């Protein structure tokens, strides 16, 4: 049995300290993995699995590795699959080490803590989330390590789990940190789709204790109270935030200087969009998973990663504050008034890099020289932006951001414009920035110049024409000759190495200059490393100022995108107020109108909580009912984002929540049928809607037997118009013609239909919504357009005719069954 080598003992110690984590163990120019880590990594990364030596039982040790200069590529592949990777580096100088060089884990890269560009999507935040359950309350925290954003909330009441699912749908974290004790309940209470594609990381419960969490947060933000962040007794939210921060400290091992504070929020602070609504309205992802034809794609004309992320945030969390919305609309309107200024602002923003994420890399000491140069280049744009904005009067366009001239100068004075990506490659610091560095560089240059001249001098002195002066990292500088001339060398040549075809020598003079040059090179590397690290820390010390400016630039980017959309697509400014009136004239679907070469047919909407509270919409499939429902919801969302809208005129009384029950979908993983999913979503609407909400119902009740579905649809519509606390503005699309009788029974119900015309046995869709009731559904005609066989269509018309004459006779000659007669008698009684 063989004993373990010191290096292997060191590896096993590190591995034992980090269970459940893949360890990348630095050996020279490679990160190596051993044992089960090697087997897993070789499979996931599709790299060669080898072996080394033997373990104590005499078995070969599995091994694989990746080059250190390409580690980000391999990290991204593992992290995207949900793995956590510990980077174990040398933490002492090999020349000063006594025995084996000490190695320690310097950082653990996880899905929720990644900052590498190969892993992140510049247009989306990469949130790490935390959820904690305490005495019936839910604490939630969300942090993006790459940008420094940190938000927390506390949820209570019967709807807390639905709100938690909605928050997860909005923030879309890539990793969830939670106390071990809460893992089972969270899995049971949250819907499976809320936890899908989410790496869950259970942690010891004590790291979420409110007292410990509070101390950590106070220490991180350097304050004596959390009240300044909007926290007033929300201990469960503090527990979640502190547990999340503890995890970040454990994984990152160094400063989190850009986490300067957190913001407490409540879901009711924004227009609420639950996961079903986000999916059904195709806000950021189509029902087929495609991101191309979505509202986000239609609106996104931003030029920076910061702006793209802010746009998505405004889209999924539209404002409920009229003043905030009006400020955004004022800015968009003023920008539209100056096409020249819009063009100049766009040109400048094109030059701005992702300042938020560059700052994150700076404070975490991961920024390269090129990152600092990119930051400085972005800051150079600020005076130009300020000069253009100085001519505007809107509050959000005032050039009140910090120009950061000092930060830009620090970088410009210190970093060479041609600096390499890797600081270890040298040439990072500008000539003239540091006199001590300049002196050592001059010494190195003079030494190299002497050595370069030495070759010709030695050839002349010795008469050996094939003599060469060479260098490599192992042997340093040496004189090289073919072995055939080894007998002709002078007496002062000292043999250094013998190879197959040549001999290598040094002289005392060459050795003396080599010591000068190599000593200077080492000193240059040390000085550059020290100067660059000091500069990085100095820039990171201004994180608060840089973050504020980055947010101002991101906001300008989004507002300019809104103005460009309005200019290109003829959008108008909506009137947004505290009323419950929705009045849209000639509204259009902002996505569909860009997809077709045919002109989009606009439609009006008038809806409130009094005379026109529940609109029953009938008409054939393909007539445009679903499009009409969705476009009005999208116009509301755009208005409360602060964007102009696709209409000739729009008045939007603030909407606190949009609900959609559109289409049908099974959730087989949780044992739920189409109809069960439909009823769960409908129950959520009926239990939580308010008079300020907007409810979109499309074909509710179609997933069960006809009379069951009709009865449910009738009762649901009736409840929404008669229950005072649930009297939301409602658009109800249906094929149940019987529901149109509600207009005669309740004063707030109005009937509308999509118009069609029959011509020559065919139907023409006008896609126009008008008052009234559709005469029939034209389902057979739609089936004909879909390509059903003529025999099937003919038989369907025959059956339909008999049904309409109440002469159901499927077998031929039989009278209607007694149950059918009973239902036929029941129907007029129910809907009279």
GIWO-V920793 format. One line per field, one symbol per residue. ss: DSSP state (~ for helix, > for strand, _ for the rest). phi: phi as a letter, one per 40 degrees, with the letter a starting at -180 (. if undefined). A space follows every 10 residues. Layout:
ss->???
phi->???
This chain:
ss->_____~~~~~ ~~~~~~~___ _>>>>>>__> >>>>~~~~~~ ~~~~~____> >>________ >>>>>>>~~~ ~~~~~~~~~~ ____>>>>>> __________ __>>>>>>>_ __________ _______>>> >>>>__>>>> >>>>____>> >>>>>____~ ~~~~~~~~~~ ~___>>>>>~ ~~~~~~~~~_ _~~~~___>> >>>_~~~~_~ ~~~~~~~~~~ ~_____~~~_ ____~~~~~~ ~~~~~~~~~~ ~~________ __>>__~~~> _>>_~~~~~~ __________ ____~~~~~_ ____~~~~~~ ~~~~~~__>_ _~~~~~~~~~ ~~~~~~__~~ ~~~~~~~~~_ ____~~~~~~ ~~~_____~~ ~~~~~~~~~_ _~~~~~~~~_ ____~~~___ ____~~~~~~ ~~~~>_____ __~~~___>_ ____~~~~~~ ~~~~~~~~~~ ~~~~~~~~~~ ~~_____>>> >>___>>>>> >>~~~~~~__ ___>>>>>__ _>>>>>_~~~ ~~~~~~~~~~ ~~~~~~~~~~ ~~~~~~~~~~ __~~~~~~~~ ~~~~~~~~~~ ~~~~~~~~~_ _>__>>>___ _>>>>>>___ _~~~______ __>>>>>___ ___>>>>>__ ____~~~~~~ ~~~~~~~~~~ ~___>___>> >>>___>>>> >_____>~~~ _>_~~~~~~~ ~~~~~~~~__ ___>>>>>__ _____~~~~~ ~~~~~~~~~~ ~~_~~~__>> >>>___~~~~ ~~~~~___>> >>>>>>>>>_ _>>>>>>>>> >_______~~ ~~~~~~___~ ~~~~~~~~~~ ~~~~______ _______~~~ ~~~~~~~~~~ ~_
phi->.ccccdcccc cccccccbcg bcbcbcbgcb cbbbfccccc cccccfbccb abfacccgcc cdaaabcccb ccccdccccc cgcbbccbbc bacdcbccgc ccbaccabcb dcbcbccccc bccbcbccba bbbafgbbcb bbbbccbgca bbabbagccc cccccccccc cfccabcacd ccdccccccc cdccbcfbcb bcbdcccbcc cccccdcccc cfbbacccbg cbgcccccdc cccccccccc ccgacbcccc ibbcabdccb ccbcdccdcc cfcbacccgc ccbbcccccc bcbbcccccc dcccccbccb bdcccccccd cccccccbcc cdcccccccc cccccdcccd ccccfbccdc cccccccccc cddccccccc cbbcdcbccc cccfcccccd cccbccdbcc ccdccggccc cgcbcccccc cccccccccc cccccccccc ccgccccbbb aaccbgcabb bcccbccbcc cccbcbabbc babbbabdcc cccccccccc cccccccccc cccccccccc cbdccccccc ccccccdccc ccccccccbg cbcccbaccb cbbbbfcbcc cccccbcccc ccacabaabb cbcbbcbbic dgchcccccc cccccccccc chccbcacaa bbcdbcabbb bbgbacbccb gbcdccddcc cccccccbcb dccbbbbbgc gccbddcccc ccdccccccc bbcdcbcccb bbcabcdccc cddcbbcccb cbaccbbcag gbbbccfbca dhbccacfcc ccccccgcdd cccccccccc cccccfbdac cggccdcccc ccccccdccc bc
